[in-house]
Amino acid sequence: MNVINIAGIFLLLRMAHSVGFNFTPAIWKLSAYTPLQSFEQAMVEYFETKTSMLSVAIRLEYSRAWRFVINEYLAKALRGKTTMKVEVFSDGVERKHRMFNYNLWYVDSYKAFRSLLPVVDRNFVEKMGQYMVVLKTPKHLNATEELTRIIREAYERNIVDIVVAYLDIKYKFNLYHYDLFQPQQCRKVLLANFNSFKDGLLKSETLFPIKFRNFHKCPIGFYMRSARPYFSYNLTSDGQQIDYFWGLEAKIAQTMATSLNFELSLQQSQRQLWSGNVYANGTSTGPFKSMAEKKFDILMGYYHFPVRSQYFAASNSYFITSTVVVIRKRKNVQLEGQWLLAPFQTSVWLVIVLMLLFGLALTTAARLVLGSSLALNLTWLDIFGLSLGSSRILSYNLISTNLFQILWILGFLVICATFQGKLYEAFNRKSTSSPLTVQQLIDLNYMFLVKSIYSQDLLDALKIPSQQIIVNDFAHNDDAFELLMNESRPLAVLTNNWQFFTYVATHRLYGKFDMVPRIVVVNQVCAYLRPQSYLIEPTNRVINALHSGGIIGKWIKDIAGTLGTPLELEAGLKRLTKALPKAISFRQQRIVFLSLAMLHAVSFIVFLMEILVEKISAHRHRRAAYSNRMIRVKLSDIKRYRK
C-alpha cells in the first residue's frame, strides 16, 4: 500500500511539473513561478566558457531523496550542450588523484563535502582548481557552522578558488568565499558574502573573485640569498635587523609589497642556509627546509630545477641567465691595434740587425772586389748609414754630421719598418689563441670549482671527472673569482654569467679572464613557495605585470650599467669615464714623434748649413785662387819690368 501511494504521489508530481509547477523538496519548493533560468543553467553557462570537462559531484548524507531532483535540474541545464563533457561521482576516495580544474558539487553537510575531497599528499603542488559548492543543510544542522567548517576545510586543503552557494530563501542563493587578510586580522579565515543569485539572475557577474589583492599591511616573510646584483643589504648598527637593501630581487619584492599592500618582512641571509637543495626523495635542506617549516613564505633567488618544482610551488620566472665556465687569462694577449703603440719587440729588432749585417757585408764585399774607387771610398760611418737605407752616399768630413744623419734615419726606419711589418702581420697572421672548450680544460687537468646547487646530471653531461671537481659554497660570490685570480694551479669556475660580469665591472678587471664560449645551461630564476600556497597567484600577477610592462628589463639594464651599493653607484657614475678602457691613440707616443720631427728639422737645417758652408768655402777658394793668380801675374809683370 505504501509503495502504491508513493508511486501515485510521484506520478502526480510529474504531471504538475509538466504543466508549469516546480516541485523542490526543501530546496526546490512547489511554486507556480518559474525564474528566467535555474542556478544550474547559470553555472553550466559559466563553466561552458571555461572548460570542455566539468566534474559534477553529488553527496547527500541526510537528504538522499533530493538526488533525483538535482539530476533533473542538471539534465535540463545540460540539455543540448555538446561542447562540454560531464563526469559525475559521489566519493573522493574513488577518484584518488584524479582532479579537475572546474567542479560543481552538491552537498548537504560538512561531512558530505569532506567525503568528496580528493586524496592528495602534502607535497602535491598542482593547482586545486575551482569549486562551486551548492549547500543546503537539513534542519537539524546549524547552517552557519556547516558553512564555516566547509570553508575552513577548503583553506586547510589549500583550495583557494572555492565558492559556497547556500540557499537562503526560495530561488535565492547567497554566494560565500573566504578571505585571510583584513585590517588588524592577518591570516585568519573569514567568511565573505560577495554575490547572490535571485530570480534567475546573478547580482554580480563575478563568480570566482580574484583573491589576495590587498593584504592590509599584514607581514609576508621573504628570504633572499645575498648575491650581487640580485640582492644585497646593510644591517643596523646593532646588527640585528636589515636597514637597507637593494638589487633586482629587492626591487621585485618592494613592488609586490606596494602593489599588494603588505609589510615586507626580510630575513637575514645566513650562510649555512645559502646552499639548500631539494632531493628526488622529497627531503630538503637549507632555505627550502626552513620554508617548509613555515619560517617564511616566499623564497627568491634560486634556479628553477624540475626536482624542486615537484615538491614546492614555483612562480613564473622573472630572470633568465646562463651558467658559463670562466678561467684566468691564459696569457697577456694584446688588444687589437695595441701593437701600433708597442712595436719594439724581439722580432722587429732581429730584422733590423739582419738588415744592418746584410748592408755591411754587401758594402764590404763590394770594396774588396772593386777596390778603392771613388764611389766606394767611404768611411765605416758612411757604410753604416748606407746599410740603414740612406738614399744617397754621404761623405762628409765631419764625423758628427754623419753620426747625426745616421741617428735620424734609424728612428724613421724603425717606425716605418715596424708599422709596415706589423700591419702585414695583422692582415695575414691567423689568431693563435683559439677559444677553449670544456673538454680541452679537462684534458689540461683544470680543476672545476662548482657550488652544491649544480646537479650531478649537469656535471655528468659536461663529462667532468669527479677527481677534478671541487665543491665549495662561498659566503660571497666574489670569493670564487678572488680564488681564481690568486690560485697558481689551473682552475675553472662554473658561475652565473651575470654575476661574473658584475664582478668584472665592479672591480674593473677587464681582460683578466677568459670565458668558454659554450653556454653550459640556461637557468630560469624564480620564486619558490610552499606547495599549493595561496600566495602563488598574487606573486605571478605581479611578475607578469612587471614583465609585460618591460619594467624588469629596464631594471636589468640599469643595474648592469651601474653596479654596487647606492654609495658605490654615486661614486661610480663620477668615475665612469675614467674606469672604462680607453681607446687606442698615439697620444702616448707623441713625444717620440715630436722628437723625431725635431731631429729631422735639425738635420735638414744642418744639411742646408753644410751646403751654405760649402758654397762659402768654394767662394773663398775661388777668391783666394783669383788673388793668388793676380799676385802671380803682378809678380810676373814686376819681373819682366826689372828685366
C-alpha positions in Angstrom: 0.0 0.0 0.0 2.8 2.4 0.9 4.6 1.6 -2.4 1.4 2.4 -4.4 0.9 5.7 -2.5 4.5 6.7 -3.2 4.1 5.9 -6.9 0.9 7.8 -7.1 2.5 10.9 -5.4 5.5 10.7 -7.7 3.2 10.5 -10.8 1.2 13.5 -9.6 4.3 15.5 -9.1 5.5 14.7 -12.6 2.2 15.8 -14.1 2.2 19.0 -12.1 5.7 19.7 -13.2 4.8 19.2 -16.9 2.2 21.9 -16.7 4.5 24.5 -15.1 4.6 23.7 -11.4 8.0 23.2 -9.7 8.5 20.6 -7.0 11.6 21.1 -4.9 11.9 19.3 -1.6 13.3 21.9 0.9 15.5 23.5 -1.8 13.2 23.3 -4.8 9.7 24.1 -3.4 6.3 23.9 -5.1 5.7 27.2 -6.9 3.8 28.4 -10.0 6.6 30.9 -10.6 9.3 29.9 -13.0 12.5 32.0 -13.0 14.4 33.0 -16.1 16.9 30.3 -15.5 17.8 27.9 -12.8 21.0 28.1 -10.8 22.3 25.0 -12.6 21.7 26.7 -16.0 23.7 29.7 -14.9 26.6 27.5 -13.7 26.6 25.4 -16.8 26.8 28.5 -19.0 29.7 29.8 -16.9 31.7 26.6 -17.0 31.0 26.1 -20.7 33.0 29.2 -21.4 35.9 27.9 -19.3 36.4 24.2 -20.0 35.3 21.2 -22.0 35.2 18.9 -19.0 33.1 19.5 -15.9 33.3 17.4 -12.8 29.9 17.1 -11.0 29.7 15.5 -7.6 26.6 14.7 -5.5 27.0 13.7 -1.9 23.9 13.8 0.3 24.4 12.4 3.8 21.0 13.3 5.2 18.8 14.2 2.2 19.3 11.4 -0.2 15.8 11.8 -1.6 16.9 15.0 -3.2 19.2 13.3 -5.7 16.6 12.7 -8.4 15.6 16.4 -8.2 19.2 17.5 -8.6 19.6 15.1 -11.5 16.6 16.6 -13.2 17.8 20.1 -12.9 21.2 19.1 -14.2 19.7 17.2 -17.1 17.7 20.3 -18.0 20.7 22.6 -17.8 22.9 20.2 -19.8 20.4 19.5 -22.5 21.8 20.4 -25.9 25.3 21.2 -24.5 27.6 19.3 -26.8 30.8 21.2 -26.3 31.3 20.1 -22.7 31.6 16.6 -21.1 30.5 15.9 -17.6 31.8 13.3 -15.1 29.6 12.5 -12.2 30.9 10.9 -9.0 30.0 10.7 -5.3 33.1 9.7 -3.4 36.5 11.4 -3.4 38.4 8.2 -2.3 37.3 6.5 -5.5 38.9 9.2 -7.6 42.1 9.4 -5.6 44.5 11.7 -7.5 42.0 12.5 -10.3 41.4 16.2 -10.2 39.6 18.6 -12.5 40.1 22.3 -12.9 36.4 23.0 -12.7 34.0 21.4 -10.3 30.3 21.7 -9.4 29.5 19.9 -6.2 26.2 19.3 -4.3 26.4 18.6 -0.6 24.1 18.8 2.4 26.8 19.0 5.2 30.4 19.4 6.0 30.7 15.6 6.3 29.5 15.2 2.7 31.9 17.9 1.5 34.8 16.2 3.2 33.9 12.9 1.6 34.2 14.4 -1.9 37.7 15.9 -1.4 40.4 14.2 -3.5 43.2 12.3 -1.7 46.5 14.2 -2.2 49.7 14.1 -0.2 51.3 17.2 1.4 53.7 17.6 -1.5 51.1 17.9 -4.2 51.9 21.2 -6.0 49.3 21.4 -8.7 46.5 23.9 -8.5 43.4 22.5 -6.8 41.1 24.1 -9.3 37.7 26.0 -9.0 34.9 24.6 -6.8 31.3 25.7 -6.9 29.7 24.0 -3.9 25.9 24.1 -3.6 24.8 23.6 0.0 21.5 23.1 1.7 21.6 21.8 5.2 18.8 19.8 6.8 17.0 21.3 9.8 18.9 19.5 12.5 22.3 21.0 11.4 23.5 24.5 12.0 23.8 26.1 8.6 26.4 28.7 9.6 28.5 26.2 11.4 28.5 23.8 8.4 29.3 26.6 6.0 32.2 27.8 8.2 33.6 24.2 8.5 33.5 23.7 4.8 35.4 27.0 4.2 38.0 26.2 6.8 38.5 22.7 5.4 39.0 24.2 1.9 41.6 26.5 3.3 43.4 23.6 5.1 43.4 21.7 1.8 44.9 24.7 0.0 41.8 25.2 -2.1 41.8 28.9 -2.9 39.1 29.2 -5.6 36.0 27.9 -3.7 32.5 29.4 -3.6 29.7 28.0 -1.5 26.2 28.8 -2.8 23.9 28.5 0.1 20.1 28.5 -0.4 18.8 31.3 1.8 15.2 31.6 0.7 13.2 30.4 -2.3 15.1 31.0 -5.5 17.9 32.9 -3.8 21.4 31.6 -3.3 23.9 33.6 -1.2 27.5 33.1 -2.5 30.3 32.9 0.0 34.1 32.7 -0.2 36.9 33.2 2.4 39.5 35.9 2.9 42.6 35.7 5.1 43.7 39.3 5.4 41.6 42.1 6.9 42.7 45.2 8.8 44.1 44.1 12.1 43.3 40.5 11.2 46.1 38.6 9.5 45.9 35.0 8.3 42.5 34.5 9.8 39.8 32.6 7.8 36.9 34.9 7.4 33.6 34.3 5.6 32.6 36.9 3.0 29.3 37.2 1.2 30.3 38.7 -2.1 27.4 37.8 -4.5 23.9 36.3 -4.7 21.6 34.5 -7.2 18.0 35.5 -7.1 15.1 35.0 -9.5 17.4 33.5 -12.2 19.9 36.4 -12.1 23.3 37.0 -10.5 23.7 40.2 -8.6 27.3 40.5 -9.9 28.9 38.8 -12.9 31.8 37.7 -10.7 31.5 34.1 -9.7 35.1 33.5 -8.5 36.6 36.7 -7.3 40.3 37.3 -7.6 41.6 37.0 -4.0 44.5 38.5 -2.2 44.6 41.8 -3.9 45.0 43.7 -0.6 46.9 42.2 2.4 46.1 45.2 4.6 49.7 45.7 5.8 50.0 42.1 7.1 53.6 40.8 7.1 54.8 38.4 4.4 58.1 36.7 5.0 60.8 36.7 2.3 64.1 35.0 2.2 66.7 36.0 -0.5 70.2 34.9 -0.7 72.7 37.8 -0.6 74.2 37.8 -4.0 75.1 40.8 -6.1 73.5 42.1 -8.2 70.3 40.3 -7.3 70.1 41.2 -3.6 72.3 42.9 -1.0 71.6 44.6 2.2 73.0 46.6 5.1 72.3 45.9 8.8 71.5 48.3 11.5 74.2 49.4 13.9 73.4 46.6 16.3 73.5 44.0 13.5 70.1 42.6 14.3 67.9 44.0 11.5 68.1 44.8 7.8 68.4 48.6 7.5 68.6 49.0 3.7 68.6 46.6 0.8 68.9 46.8 -3.0 69.2 44.7 -6.1 66.9 43.2 -8.8 65.1 40.9 -6.4 64.8 43.6 -3.8 63.0 45.8 -6.4 60.6 43.0 -7.3 59.8 42.3 -3.6 59.3 46.0 -2.9 57.0 46.3 -5.9 55.0 43.2 -4.7 54.7 44.8 -1.2 53.5 48.1 -2.7 51.0 46.7 -5.2 49.6 44.1 -2.8 49.8 46.3 0.3 51.7 44.0 2.6 54.6 44.6 5.0 57.8 43.2 3.6 59.5 41.0 6.3 63.0 40.1 5.2 65.2 37.6 7.0 69.0 37.9 7.1 70.8 35.6 4.7 72.5 33.1 6.9 75.5 31.4 5.3 74.5 27.9 6.4 71.2 28.3 4.6 72.5 29.5 1.3 73.3 26.2 -0.3 70.0 24.5 0.3 68.6 22.0 -2.1 65.7 19.6 -2.8 66.4 15.9 -3.5 64.5 13.4 -5.5 63.1 11.6 -2.4 61.5 14.9 -1.2 63.9 15.8 1.5 65.1 19.4 1.5 67.9 21.4 3.2 68.8 25.0 3.8 66.1 27.6 3.0 63.8 25.1 1.3 63.6 23.2 4.6 63.0 26.4 6.5 60.2 27.4 4.2 58.6 24.0 4.5 58.7 24.6 8.3 56.8 27.9 7.7 59.7 30.2 8.9 58.9 32.4 5.9 56.5 32.5 2.9 58.5 33.2 -0.3 62.0 32.2 -1.3 63.6 34.1 -4.1 67.0 33.9 -5.9 67.2 30.2 -6.8 67.2 28.4 -10.1 64.1 26.6 -11.4 65.0 22.9 -11.2 62.5 20.1 -12.0 63.1 18.3 -8.8 62.3 21.5 -6.8 59.1 22.1 -8.6 57.9 18.6 -7.7 57.8 19.4 -4.0 57.4 23.2 -4.0 55.3 25.7 -5.9 57.4 27.7 -8.4 56.4 31.1 -9.7 56.9 32.3 -13.2 60.5 33.1 -13.9 61.5 36.7 -13.5 65.0 36.4 -14.9 66.9 34.2 -17.3 70.7 33.8 -17.1 73.2 31.2 -18.2 75.9 29.2 -16.5 79.3 29.6 -18.0 82.9 28.4 -17.4 85.4 31.1 -16.5 89.2 30.7 -16.3 92.1 33.1 -15.6 93.6 34.8 -18.7 95.9 32.3 -20.3 98.4 34.9 -21.5 98.7 38.6 -21.8 97.2 38.9 -25.3 97.4 42.5 -26.6 94.3 44.2 -27.7 93.7 44.6 -31.4 95.7 47.6 -32.5 97.9 47.8 -29.4 100.9 46.6 -31.4 100.9 50.1 -33.0 101.8 51.6 -29.7 104.3 48.9 -28.6 106.1 47.8 -31.8 109.6 47.3 -30.4 109.6 43.5 -30.0 112.3 40.9 -30.4 111.3 40.0 -33.9 111.5 43.6 -35.0 115.0 44.2 -33.6 116.2 40.9 -35.2 115.0 42.1 -38.6 116.9 45.4 -38.1 120.1 43.7 -37.1 119.9 41.3 -40.0 119.4 44.2 -42.3 122.4 46.0 -40.9 124.6 42.9 -41.2 123.4 42.4 -44.8 124.3 46.1 -45.7 127.7 45.9 -44.1 128.5 42.6 -45.7 127.4 43.8 -49.1 129.4 47.1 -48.9 132.5 45.4 -47.6 132.3 42.8 -50.3 131.9 45.5 -53.0 135.0 47.3 -51.7 137.1 44.1 -51.7 136.0 43.3 -55.3 136.1 46.8 -56.8 139.0 48.2 -54.9 139.3 51.7 -53.8 137.1 53.6 -56.3 135.7 57.0 -55.7 132.1 55.7 -55.4 133.1 53.3 -52.6 135.7 55.5 -50.9 133.6 55.7 -47.7 134.2 55.6 -44.0 132.7 53.0 -41.7 130.1 55.5 -40.6 129.1 56.0 -44.3 128.8 52.3 -44.7 126.6 52.0 -41.6 124.3 54.8 -42.8 124.1 53.2 -46.2 123.1 49.9 -44.7 120.3 51.7 -42.8 118.7 52.8 -46.1 120.2 56.2 -46.8 119.1 57.3 -50.3 122.4 59.0 -51.1 126.1 58.2 -50.3 127.3 60.6 -47.7 130.9 61.5 -47.5 131.1 64.4 -45.1 134.4 65.3 -43.4 132.8 65.8 -40.0 132.1 62.5 -38.2 129.4 64.2 -36.0 127.5 65.1 -39.1 127.5 61.5 -40.4 126.5 60.2 -37.0 123.6 62.6 -36.6 122.3 61.7 -40.0 122.5 58.0 -39.2 120.5 58.5 -36.0 117.5 60.2 -37.5 117.5 57.7 -40.4 117.5 54.9 -37.8 114.5 56.4 -36.0 112.3 56.8 -39.0 113.4 53.4 -40.4 112.3 51.7 -37.2 108.9 53.3 -37.1 108.2 52.7 -40.8 109.5 49.2 -40.9 107.7 48.2 -37.7 104.4 49.7 -38.9 104.6 48.0 -42.3 105.6 44.7 -40.9 103.0 44.6 -38.1 100.3 45.8 -40.5 101.1 42.9 -42.8 101.2 40.6 -39.9 97.8 41.8 -38.7 96.2 41.1 -42.0 97.8 37.8 -42.7 98.5 36.0 -39.4 95.7 33.8 -38.0 94.8 34.0 -34.4 97.0 31.8 -32.2 94.6 31.8 -29.2 91.7 29.7 -30.2 88.8 29.5 -27.7 89.0 26.6 -25.3 86.3 24.0 -24.7 85.3 22.3 -21.5 86.8 19.1 -22.8 90.1 20.8 -23.5 90.1 22.2 -20.0 89.6 18.7 -18.7 92.5 17.4 -20.8 94.7 20.2 -19.4 93.9 19.0 -15.9 91.9 22.0 -14.9 90.1 21.8 -11.5 86.5 22.8 -11.7 85.1 24.9 -8.8 81.3 24.4 -8.5 78.6 25.0 -6.0 76.5 22.3 -4.4 73.4 23.7 -6.2 74.6 22.3 -9.5 73.0 18.9 -10.1 75.1 15.8 -10.7 73.2 15.4 -14.0 74.7 18.6 -15.2 78.2 17.7 -14.2 77.8 14.2 -15.9 76.6 15.9 -19.1 79.8 18.0 -19.1 81.8 14.8 -18.6 83.9 16.3 -15.8 85.7 13.6 -13.8 84.9 13.6 -10.1 88.5 14.0 -9.1 88.6 17.3 -11.0 85.6 18.8 -9.2 85.8 21.0 -6.1 82.6 21.7 -4.4 82.6 25.0 -2.4 79.7 27.2 -1.3 81.4 30.6 -0.7 79.9 33.1 1.6 80.1 35.7 -1.2 80.1 35.1 -5.0 83.2 37.3 -5.3 85.3 34.8 -3.3 85.3 32.3 -6.1 86.7 34.9 -8.6 89.3 36.0 -6.0 90.4 32.4 -5.6 90.6 32.1 -9.4 92.8 35.2 -9.6 95.2 34.1 -6.9 95.3 30.3 -7.5 98.5 29.1 -9.1 97.2 25.8 -10.4 94.8 25.7 -13.4 91.3 26.4 -12.1 87.9 26.9 -13.8 84.8 28.2 -12.2 81.2 27.4 -13.1 79.3 30.6 -12.4 76.4 32.7 -13.4 77.4 34.9 -16.3 75.7 38.0 -14.9 77.4 37.6 -11.5 80.7 37.2 -13.4 80.2 40.4 -15.5 79.1 42.2 -12.3 82.4 41.2 -10.6 84.5 42.3 -13.7 82.7 45.6 -14.0 82.7 46.4 -10.2 86.5 45.7 -9.8 87.4 47.0 -13.3 89.2 43.7 -14.2 88.7 44.0 -17.9 90.8 41.5 -19.9 91.8 39.4 -16.8 89.6 36.3 -17.6 88.7 34.0 -20.4 85.2 32.5 -20.8 84.4 29.3 -22.6 82.2 30.3 -25.5 79.8 27.3 -25.0 77.0 28.1 -22.6 76.7 25.2 -20.1 73.0 25.7 -19.3 70.3 28.4 -19.4 68.8 29.0 -16.0 65.4 30.4 -15.0 65.4 32.3 -11.7 62.0 32.1 -9.9 60.4 32.3 -6.5 59.5 29.2 -4.5 56.6 28.8 -2.2 55.1 26.0 -0.2 53.0 23.5 -2.1 49.7 25.0 -3.3 50.4 28.2 -1.5 47.7 30.9 -1.8 50.5 33.4 -2.5 51.4 31.9 -5.8 48.6 33.6 -7.7 49.3 37.2 -6.5 53.0 36.6 -6.9 52.6 35.6 -10.6 50.2 38.5 -11.2 52.9 41.0 -10.1 55.7 39.2 -12.0 53.6 39.0 -15.2 52.7 42.7 -14.9 56.4 43.7 -14.5 57.4 41.6 -17.5 54.6 42.8 -19.8 55.4 46.4 -18.9 59.1 45.9 -19.6 59.9 47.0 -16.0 62.2 44.0 -15.2 64.1 44.5 -18.4 64.7 48.2 -17.6 65.9 47.3 -14.1 68.3 44.7 -15.5 69.8 47.4 -17.8 70.0 49.9 -15.0 71.7 47.5 -12.6 74.0 46.1 -15.2 75.2 49.6 -16.1 75.6 50.8 -12.5 76.6 48.1 -10.1 77.3 48.1 -6.4 75.8 49.7 -3.3 74.0 53.1 -3.6 77.1 54.9 -2.4 79.3 53.0 -4.9 76.7 53.8 -7.5 77.0 57.5 -7.0 80.8 57.4 -6.9 80.9 55.1 -9.9 78.9 57.5 -12.1 81.6 60.2 -11.4 84.5 58.0 -12.4 82.7 56.0 -15.1 84.7 57.6 -18.0 88.0 57.0 -16.1 87.2 53.4 -15.3 86.3 52.3 -18.8 89.1 51.1 -21.1 90.5 54.0 -23.2 90.5 53.9 -26.9 93.9 53.3 -28.6 95.6 56.5 -29.7 99.1 57.9 -30.5 99.0 60.3 -27.6 101.4 58.2 -25.6 103.9 58.3 -28.5 103.6 62.0 -29.1 106.9 62.9 -27.5 108.7 60.3 -29.6 107.3 61.6 -32.9 107.8 65.2 -31.9 111.4 64.4 -31.0 112.0 62.6 -34.3 110.4 65.5 -36.2 112.6 68.0 -34.4 115.7 65.8 -35.2 114.5 65.7 -38.8 114.2 69.5 -38.9 117.6 70.0 -37.2 119.2 67.6 -39.6 117.6 69.4 -42.5 118.9 72.7 -41.1 122.4 71.1 -40.7 122.1 69.9 -44.3 121.3 73.5 -45.5 124.1 74.9 -43.4 126.5 72.4 -44.9 125.5 73.4 -48.3 125.9 77.1 -47.4 129.3 76.5 -45.7 130.4 74.5 -48.8 129.4 77.4 -51.1 131.1 80.0 -48.9 134.2 77.8 -48.7 134.1 77.4 -52.5 133.7 81.2 -53.0 136.6 81.8 -50.7 138.7 79.3 -52.5 137.8 81.0 -55.8 138.7 84.4 -54.4 141.9 83.1 -52.9 142.8 81.5 -56.2 141.9 84.7 -58.1 144.0 86.7 -55.6 146.9 84.2 -56.0 146.6 84.3 -59.7 146.6 88.1 -59.7 149.6 88.1 -57.4 151.4 85.8 -59.7 150.5 88.0 -62.6 151.8 91.1 -60.8 155.0 89.3 -59.8 155.5 88.2 -63.3 154.9 91.7 -64.5 157.4 93.0 -62.0 160.0 90.5 -63.1 159.5 91.4 -66.7 159.8 95.1 -65.8 163.0 94.6 -63.9 164.5 92.8 -66.8 
